[in-house]
């Protein structure tokens, strides 16, 4: 299962957070849910990286990376 609901939740949760300087710290917490586990009841590397990305999306918004990428790509 792809974590679209989790991504939407993170964007909603951090929508009004103040901007950060480029070296600022963004903190977010994530839970390992049962469907994140593999057959050996471990969080595999692919899902770990996906959870890390869920923290990077609000960070990119807060430091101004998303608007900069839109300007650079003409979007």
C-alpha atoms as a printed R data frame, in Angstrom:
   type eleno elety resid chain resno      x       y       z
1  ATOM     1    CA   UNK     A     1  0.000   0.000   0.000
2  ATOM     2    CA   UNK     A     2  1.317   3.390  -0.916
3  ATOM     3    CA   UNK     A     3  1.151   5.959   1.893
4  ATOM     4    CA   UNK     A     4 -1.023   8.570   0.155
5  ATOM     5    CA   UNK     A     5 -3.148   9.047   3.268
6  ATOM     6    CA   UNK     A     6 -0.045   9.559   5.411
7  ATOM     7    CA   UNK     A     7  1.359  12.054   2.918
8  ATOM     8    CA   UNK     A     8 -1.918  13.996   2.928
9  ATOM     9    CA   UNK     A     9 -1.920  13.955   6.721
10 ATOM    10    CA   UNK     A    10  1.633  15.342   6.921
11 ATOM    11    CA   UNK     A    11  0.834  18.116   4.454
12 ATOM    12    CA   UNK     A    12 -2.348  18.979   6.370
13 ATOM    13    CA   UNK     A    13 -0.637  18.793   9.757
14 ATOM    14    CA   UNK     A    14  2.226  21.102   8.784
15 ATOM    15    CA   UNK     A    15  0.304  23.468   6.479
16 ATOM    16    CA   UNK     A    16  0.575  26.452   8.850
17 ATOM    17    CA   UNK     A    17  4.072  25.844  10.204
18 ATOM    18    CA   UNK     A    18  6.322  28.897   9.971
19 ATOM    19    CA   UNK     A    19  9.025  29.028   7.293
20 ATOM    20    CA   UNK     A    20 12.476  27.720   8.145
21 ATOM    21    CA   UNK     A    21 15.897  28.986   7.163
22 ATOM    22    CA   UNK     A    22 17.820  26.612   4.865
23 ATOM    23    CA   UNK     A    23 19.702  25.125   7.832
24 ATOM    24    CA   UNK     A    24 16.606  24.889  10.034
25 ATOM    25    CA   UNK     A    25 15.286  21.753  11.684
26 ATOM    26    CA   UNK     A    26 11.899  20.241  10.884
27 ATOM    27    CA   UNK     A    27 10.682  17.569  13.288
28 ATOM    28    CA   UNK     A    28  8.011  15.030  12.465
29 ATOM    29    CA   UNK     A    29  7.131  11.693  14.023
30 ATOM    30    CA   UNK     A    30  5.931   8.604  12.205
31 ATOM    31    CA   UNK     A    31  4.685   5.220  13.354
32 ATOM    32    CA   UNK     A    32  5.479   1.803  11.967
33 ATOM    33    CA   UNK     A    33  2.060   0.352  11.230
34 ATOM    34    CA   UNK     A    34  1.346  -3.375  10.788
35 ATOM    35    CA   UNK     A    35  1.149  -3.140   6.995
36 ATOM    36    CA   UNK     A    36  4.631  -1.588   6.930
37 ATOM    37    CA   UNK     A    37  6.133  -4.881   8.064
38 ATOM    38    CA   UNK     A    38  7.400  -7.673   5.853
39 ATOM    39    CA   UNK     A    39  6.988 -11.424   6.352
40 ATOM    40    CA   UNK     A    40  9.628 -11.452   9.098
41 ATOM    41    CA   UNK     A    41  7.861  -8.659  11.022
42 ATOM    42    CA   UNK     A    42 10.567  -6.117  10.221
43 ATOM    43    CA   UNK     A    43 10.363  -2.667   8.687
44 ATOM    44    CA   UNK     A    44 12.155  -3.137   5.377
45 ATOM    45    CA   UNK     A    45 14.518  -0.616   3.803
46 ATOM    46    CA   UNK     A    46 12.098   0.530   1.101
47 ATOM    47    CA   UNK     A    47  9.382   1.425   3.574
48 ATOM    48    CA   UNK     A    48 11.916   3.111   5.862
49 ATOM    49    CA   UNK     A    49 12.957   5.424   3.040
50 ATOM    50    CA   UNK     A    50  9.294   6.130   2.258
51 ATOM    51    CA   UNK     A    51  8.713   7.196   5.871
52 ATOM    52    CA   UNK     A    52 11.762   9.455   5.678
53 ATOM    53    CA   UNK     A    53 10.334  11.046   2.536
54 ATOM    54    CA   UNK     A    54  7.109  11.800   4.394
55 ATOM    55    CA   UNK     A    55  9.158  14.040   6.682
56 ATOM    56    CA   UNK     A    56 11.040  15.639   3.792
57 ATOM    57    CA   UNK     A    57  7.946  16.874   1.950
58 ATOM    58    CA   UNK     A    58  6.840  19.367   4.656
59 ATOM    59    CA   UNK     A    59 10.494  20.348   5.135
60 ATOM    60    CA   UNK     A    60 10.802  21.180   1.437
61 ATOM    61    CA   UNK     A    61  7.703  23.369   1.701
62 ATOM    62    CA   UNK     A    62  8.934  25.144   4.835
63 ATOM    63    CA   UNK     A    63 12.366  26.065   3.449
64 ATOM    64    CA   UNK     A    64 10.878  27.281   0.150
65 ATOM    65    CA   UNK     A    65 12.169  24.482  -2.076
66 ATOM    66    CA   UNK     A    66  8.819  23.660  -3.693
67 ATOM    67    CA   UNK     A    67  8.133  27.214  -4.964
68 ATOM    68    CA   UNK     A    68 11.729  27.458  -6.187
69 ATOM    69    CA   UNK     A    69 11.356  24.202  -8.136
70 ATOM    70    CA   UNK     A    70  8.089  25.428  -9.663
71 ATOM    71    CA   UNK     A    71  9.770  28.652 -10.820
72 ATOM    72    CA   UNK     A    72 12.747  26.740 -12.219
73 ATOM    73    CA   UNK     A    73 10.590  24.322 -14.198
74 ATOM    74    CA   UNK     A    74  8.095  26.929 -15.361
75 ATOM    75    CA   UNK     A    75  5.208  25.246 -13.523
